[in-house]
Amino acid sequence: MRMNYIIPEYRHLIVSNLCSVLNTSIDGLYVTDRHGMTIAINRTYEQLSGLKAKDVLGKNIKDLVDDGTFDTALNPDIVTSGKSMTRVQVTSKGRRVLLVGHPIFDYDEDVELVVTFVRDVTVMSRFQSQINHQRDMIEKFSSNIQKLSVQKQIITESPLMQKLLGVLDRVASTDATVLLLGETGVGKDVLAHRIHERSDRANKPFFKVDCTSIPENLIESELFGYVAGAFSGASSKGKAGFFEIADKGTLFLDEIGELPLPMQGRLLRALQDGEIVRVGSTQPRAVDVRIIAATNRDLEQEVVAGNFRSDLFYRLRVAVVHVPALRERQEDILPLIQFFLERFYQKYKKTIRLFPTAEEALLQYAWPGNVRELENLIHSLVVTSLEGVIREEDLPPAMQCAKRKLDNSAVGLQANYANFEGKSLKEIMAELEKDVLLEALKVHGSIAKVAKVMNVNRTTIFRKIRKYTDGEVS
């Protein structure tokens, strides 16, 4: 049963304006009868195929295929099967078009007409390319979201860290470039995320790029992207880099001190000009990205050594924040231990507690790997614990040795106290200072290294050691 989709009294209006109606379609239209005769096309078909009405109207589909006007047609197969079909067609003008043909039946359910919608394959390919590009961006974004799903809460009771967080919060609102300096594992990535969360860009993307994890020959394309065919193995559709996908947001460049010198120049231009150029392109693209950089290297020394560009260093050194090592903020060790224990309680459904002697050993350890080392240790202890209790002997040997060394030092001090009788406090402290400095010089080999380790001016160390080696005690 056929449905009537036209008001009867307006049917003549539609019929009289049918050509105009067909010409409003954004698809090309090609209409043939059951014998393959071309009886109608629209203006869009002429634009898409490059063919004119005079080239095809009144001509049979089979003849048009035979004389090379186009290489294939749907009409014969649709008439035979009575089913809709899709096919790609190439015209004599070199155009590639997508054909989507549909049968129109008469009252005897025989195919009377074939209506073919014609679409531009080039435009569809462009749409597909854009979709693939968006998918790549979403995948990158999702990957970074997963990386950032780790705990970003800052656990601290240290006055030193409380002061630092206050500085970070003031810097966050300025949109200035931030340079975070500190040893590996102190939590620079967590602080970078805090800056982003307290900035005007908080609702925009945050991306972390670990400059040590990207091969040197791929750093440029990862940061700035590339165009199709830029290099062997490149995607045929090109790819956006981190600067583009972080546009309007924050880009955290971790371990920036590891960037090769040529890339440092490219990065400097991007920061100064606010635009990037994809690999293989000459067309600049404007980007609006806030940069937070971090490194465990002494960039000033790297500049002197020629390993880091001075102009990039000065461009990054707008707001410089020194993140203290965990051994410099011992007030945070126990709160962090408790925090990580609770996190891994929830993950593994295991209740673990520390014996006081184990707790004391952890407090006395120097933590060269900082917060990251502490987190990994607690994770390991929770996973391997059998009794739900962590004793001192369950700790790594280095941590047990740290406690024994401190205990032995206290015993030695008590045993040698008799040697200090009759001496003033100034004389006692001078003797202790002398022993410590001479031992440090023996261990580190130079006054410069001793000064750096003890965070004291080199001249001061030199003066004191010279005094003690000359036999002066007072």
C-alpha positions in Angstrom: 0.0 0.0 0.0 1.4 3.3 -1.0 1.3 6.3 1.4 0.3 9.7 0.1 2.8 12.3 1.4 1.4 15.2 -0.6 -1.8 17.1 0.1 -3.8 16.4 -3.1 -4.7 20.0 -3.8 -1.0 20.9 -3.8 0.2 18.0 -5.9 0.2 20.2 -9.1 2.3 22.8 -7.3 4.9 20.2 -6.4 5.0 18.7 -9.9 5.3 22.1 -11.5 8.3 23.0 -9.3 9.9 19.6 -9.1 13.1 20.6 -10.9 13.5 23.5 -8.4 12.9 21.1 -5.5 15.5 18.7 -6.8 18.0 21.5 -7.1 17.8 22.3 -3.4 19.3 18.9 -2.4 22.8 18.9 -1.1 23.2 15.5 -2.7 23.5 15.0 -6.4 20.4 13.2 -7.8 20.4 10.9 -10.9 17.1 9.4 -12.0 16.7 6.6 -14.5 13.8 4.5 -15.7 13.7 0.7 -15.5 15.4 0.4 -18.9 18.4 2.6 -17.8 17.4 5.8 -19.6 18.6 8.9 -17.8 15.5 11.1 -17.2 16.5 13.6 -14.6 19.5 15.0 -12.8 20.0 18.1 -10.5 22.4 20.9 -10.4 24.4 19.4 -7.5 25.1 16.3 -9.6 26.7 18.5 -12.3 28.9 20.1 -9.6 30.0 16.8 -8.1 30.5 14.7 -11.2 31.9 17.4 -13.5 29.4 16.3 -16.1 26.7 18.5 -17.7 23.0 17.7 -18.2 23.6 17.6 -22.0 26.2 14.8 -21.4 23.8 12.4 -19.8 20.1 13.3 -20.2 18.3 11.1 -22.6 21.1 8.6 -22.7 21.2 5.0 -21.5 23.3 4.1 -18.5 24.9 1.1 -20.4 25.9 3.4 -23.3 27.4 5.9 -20.9 29.5 3.2 -19.2 30.6 1.9 -22.6 31.8 5.3 -23.9 33.6 6.0 -20.6 31.4 8.8 -19.3 31.7 6.9 -16.0 33.1 3.5 -15.1 30.0 1.9 -13.4 26.3 2.3 -12.8 23.8 0.9 -10.3 20.6 0.9 -12.5 20.9 -2.7 -14.0 21.7 -4.4 -10.7 18.9 -2.5 -8.8 16.3 -3.3 -11.4 17.3 -7.0 -11.3 17.4 -7.3 -7.5 14.9 -4.7 -6.4 17.3 -3.7 -3.6 19.2 -0.6 -2.7 22.9 -0.6 -3.4 26.1 1.5 -2.8 29.1 1.9 -5.1 32.0 4.3 -5.8 32.0 5.7 -9.3 34.7 7.5 -11.3 33.6 10.0 -14.0 35.4 10.9 -17.2 36.3 14.3 -15.5 38.3 12.4 -12.9 35.8 12.9 -10.1 35.2 10.1 -7.5 31.7 10.0 -6.2 29.7 7.7 -3.9 26.5 6.3 -5.4 23.6 5.3 -3.2 20.8 3.9 -5.4 17.2 3.1 -4.4 14.4 1.4 -6.4 11.0 3.0 -6.9 8.2 0.4 -7.5 5.0 0.6 -9.6 1.7 -0.8 -8.5 2.7 -4.3 -9.6 5.8 -4.0 -7.4 8.1 -3.9 -10.4 11.0 -1.4 -10.4 9.8 1.6 -12.3 12.5 4.1 -11.5 16.0 4.1 -9.9 16.9 7.2 -7.9 20.6 7.5 -7.1 22.0 9.9 -4.5 25.5 11.0 -5.5 27.9 12.2 -2.8 31.5 13.6 -2.9 33.9 11.0 -1.7 36.6 13.7 -1.2 34.4 15.5 1.2 33.5 12.3 3.0 37.2 11.4 3.3 37.9 14.8 4.7 35.1 14.3 7.3 36.6 10.9 8.1 40.0 12.4 8.5 38.6 15.0 10.9 36.9 12.3 12.8 40.1 10.3 13.1 42.0 13.5 14.2 39.4 14.1 16.9 39.6 10.5 18.0 43.4 10.8 18.3 43.0 13.9 20.4 40.4 12.1 22.6 42.7 9.1 23.0 45.5 11.3 24.1 43.3 13.2 26.4 41.9 10.0 27.9 45.4 8.6 28.3 46.5 11.7 30.3 43.3 11.7 32.4 44.2 8.1 33.4 47.7 9.2 34.3 46.3 12.0 36.3 43.8 9.8 38.1 46.5 9.1 40.7 46.2 10.7 44.0 46.8 14.5 43.7 46.1 15.3 47.3 49.1 17.0 49.1 49.8 15.5 52.5 51.9 17.8 54.7 52.3 19.1 58.2 55.7 20.7 57.6 55.9 24.5 58.0 58.3 24.5 55.1 55.8 22.9 52.8 52.9 25.0 54.1 54.9 28.1 53.1 55.7 26.6 49.7 52.0 25.9 49.0 51.1 29.4 49.9 53.6 30.6 47.3 52.2 28.2 44.7 48.7 29.4 45.2 49.7 33.0 44.7 51.6 32.1 41.5 48.8 30.0 40.2 46.5 32.9 39.6 49.0 34.9 37.6 49.3 32.6 34.5 53.1 33.0 34.7 55.5 30.3 33.6 56.5 28.2 36.6 59.8 26.3 37.1 59.7 23.6 39.8 63.2 22.5 41.0 63.8 19.6 43.3 65.1 16.1 43.6 63.5 13.1 41.9 60.4 11.9 43.7 59.6 15.0 45.7 56.2 15.4 44.1 56.7 18.1 41.4 54.0 16.6 39.2 51.5 16.9 42.1 52.4 20.5 42.7 52.1 21.2 39.0 48.6 19.9 39.0 47.8 22.0 42.1 48.9 25.1 40.2 46.6 24.2 37.3 43.7 23.5 39.6 44.0 26.9 41.3 44.4 28.8 38.0 41.9 30.4 35.6 42.6 27.4 33.3 41.3 24.8 35.8 38.4 23.7 33.5 40.7 23.4 30.5 43.1 20.5 29.7 46.2 19.6 31.8 48.8 17.5 30.0 52.0 16.1 31.4 54.9 15.4 29.0 57.8 13.4 30.5 60.8 14.6 28.4 62.8 11.5 29.4 60.3 9.0 28.1 60.0 10.2 24.5 62.8 9.1 22.0 64.9 12.1 20.9 63.8 11.7 17.2 60.1 11.9 18.2 60.1 14.8 20.7 59.4 17.4 18.1 56.5 15.7 16.6 55.0 14.8 20.0 55.2 18.4 21.2 54.3 20.2 17.9 52.5 17.5 15.8 53.1 16.8 12.2 51.4 17.0 8.8 50.5 14.1 6.6 53.6 12.4 5.1 56.0 14.5 7.2 58.3 11.5 7.6 58.5 7.8 7.1 55.9 6.0 9.2 53.9 9.2 9.8 50.1 8.9 9.7 48.6 9.8 6.4 46.2 12.1 8.2 48.8 14.0 10.3 48.7 14.4 14.0 48.3 17.1 16.6 51.0 17.6 19.2 50.6 18.3 22.9 50.8 22.1 22.4 47.7 22.0 20.2 45.6 19.6 22.3 46.5 21.5 25.5 45.4 24.8 23.9 43.8 27.1 26.5 45.1 24.8 29.2 48.3 23.8 30.9 51.3 21.8 29.6 53.6 20.3 32.3 57.0 19.6 30.9 58.6 17.2 33.4 62.4 16.8 33.4 62.9 19.7 31.0 66.6 19.6 31.6 66.8 16.4 29.5 65.6 18.2 26.3 68.1 18.0 23.5 69.6 21.5 22.6 67.9 21.7 19.1 64.5 21.1 20.8 65.2 23.7 23.4 65.4 26.3 20.5 62.1 25.2 19.1 60.5 25.3 22.5 61.8 28.8 23.2 60.3 30.1 19.9 56.9 28.5 20.8 57.0 30.1 24.3 58.0 33.5 22.9 55.7 33.6 19.9 52.7 31.8 21.2 52.6 29.6 18.1 53.9 26.3 16.8 54.7 24.8 13.4 54.0 21.2 12.8 56.8 19.0 11.5 56.7 19.1 7.7 54.7 22.3 7.6 55.6 26.0 7.2 52.2 27.2 8.4 52.3 28.5 12.0 49.4 27.7 14.4 48.5 30.0 17.3 48.4 28.3 20.7 47.5 29.6 24.2 49.2 27.3 26.7 50.5 27.9 30.2 53.9 26.2 30.8 54.9 24.5 34.0 58.4 23.0 33.8 60.3 20.8 36.3 63.7 19.3 36.6 66.0 17.7 39.2 69.0 19.2 37.5 70.8 22.5 38.4 69.9 24.4 35.3 72.3 27.2 36.1 75.2 24.7 36.1 73.8 23.1 32.9 73.8 26.6 31.3 77.4 27.0 32.3 78.3 23.6 31.0 76.6 24.4 27.6 73.9 21.7 28.0 71.0 24.1 28.4 70.2 27.3 26.5 70.6 30.4 28.7 67.8 32.2 26.8 65.4 29.3 27.5 66.5 29.2 31.1 65.7 32.9 31.6 62.4 32.5 29.8 61.4 29.7 32.2 62.8 31.4 35.3 59.7 33.6 35.9 58.4 31.9 39.0 60.9 29.5 40.5 59.9 27.2 43.2 62.4 24.9 45.1 60.6 21.8 46.4 62.3 20.5 49.5 63.4 16.9 49.8 61.5 14.6 52.2 64.5 14.5 54.6 64.2 18.3 55.0 60.6 18.0 56.1 60.5 15.1 58.5 57.2 16.3 59.9 55.6 14.9 56.7 57.0 11.3 57.0 54.5 9.8 59.4 51.4 11.6 57.8 52.5 10.3 54.4 53.0 6.8 55.8 49.5 6.8 57.2 48.1 8.2 54.0 49.7 5.5 51.8 48.7 2.8 54.3 45.1 3.8 54.1 45.2 4.0 50.3 46.5 0.5 50.0 44.2 -0.7 52.7 41.3 0.2 50.4 43.0 -1.2 47.3 43.9 -4.6 48.7 41.4 -4.9 51.5 44.2 -5.5 54.0 44.6 -3.9 57.4 48.3 -3.2 58.1 49.9 -1.5 61.1 53.5 -0.5 61.9 55.4 -1.6 65.0 56.9 1.5 66.8 60.4 0.2 66.1 59.6 0.1 62.3 58.1 3.5 62.5 61.2 4.9 64.2 63.4 3.3 61.5 61.4 4.9 58.8 61.8 8.3 60.5 65.5 7.9 60.7 66.0 6.9 57.1 67.3 9.6 54.7 64.8 8.9 51.8 67.0 9.6 48.8 64.0 8.7 46.6 61.7 11.0 48.5 57.9 10.7 48.5 58.0 8.3 45.5 60.3 5.9 47.4 58.1 6.1 50.5 55.0 5.3 48.5 56.6 2.4 46.7 57.9 1.0 50.0 54.5 1.1 51.7 52.9 -0.4 48.6 55.4 -3.3 48.8 55.0 -3.8 52.5 51.2 -4.0 52.3 51.3 -6.4 49.4 53.9 -8.8 51.0 52.7 -8.6 54.6 51.4 -11.9 55.9 50.5 -11.0 59.5 49.1 -7.5 59.1 52.0 -6.1 61.0 55.2 -4.5 59.7 58.2 -4.9 62.0 61.6 -3.4 61.7 63.1 -6.6 60.3 60.5 -6.4 57.5 62.1 -3.2 56.2 64.9 -3.1 53.6 68.4 -3.5 55.2 69.4 0.1 54.4 66.5 1.3 56.6 67.5 -1.0 59.5 71.1 0.1 59.2 70.1 3.8 59.4 68.4 3.1 62.7 71.4 1.1 64.1 73.8 3.7 63.0 71.9 6.4 64.8 71.6 4.2 67.9 75.3 3.5 67.8 76.1 7.2 67.5 74.0 7.9 70.6 75.8 5.2 72.5 79.2 6.5 71.4 78.3 10.0 72.4 77.4 8.8 75.9 80.6 6.7 76.1 82.7 9.7 75.1 81.0 12.2 77.3 83.7 11.8 79.9 86.1 13.3 77.4 84.1 16.6 77.4 84.2 17.1 81.2 85.8 20.4 82.2 85.3 21.9 78.8 82.9 24.7 77.8 80.0 24.2 75.5 81.8 26.2 72.9 84.8 23.9 73.1 82.7 20.8 72.9 80.8 22.0 69.9 84.0 23.0 68.2 85.4 19.5 68.6 82.3 17.9 67.3 82.2 20.3 64.3 85.9 19.5 63.6 85.2 15.8 63.6 82.2 16.1 61.4 83.9 18.4 58.8 87.1 16.4 58.5 85.0 13.2 58.1 82.9 14.9 55.5 86.0 16.0 53.6 87.3 12.4 53.7 84.0 11.1 52.3 83.3 13.7 49.6 86.9 14.5 48.6 86.5 18.3 48.1 85.5 21.4 50.0 83.0 22.3 47.2 81.1 19.1 47.6 81.1 19.3 51.4 79.7 22.9 51.1 77.0 21.7 48.7 76.0 18.7 50.9 75.8 20.8 54.0 74.1 23.7 52.3 76.8 26.1 53.6 78.9 28.7 51.7 82.1 27.2 50.3 84.2 30.0 51.9 82.8 29.1 55.4 83.8 25.5 55.0 87.2 26.4 53.7 87.9 28.7 56.6 86.7 26.2 59.3 88.7 23.3 57.9 91.8 25.4 57.6 91.4 26.5 61.2 91.0 22.9 62.4 93.9 21.6 60.4 96.1 24.3 61.8 95.4 23.1 65.3 93.1 25.9 66.3 90.1 24.8 68.4 88.8 27.9 70.1 
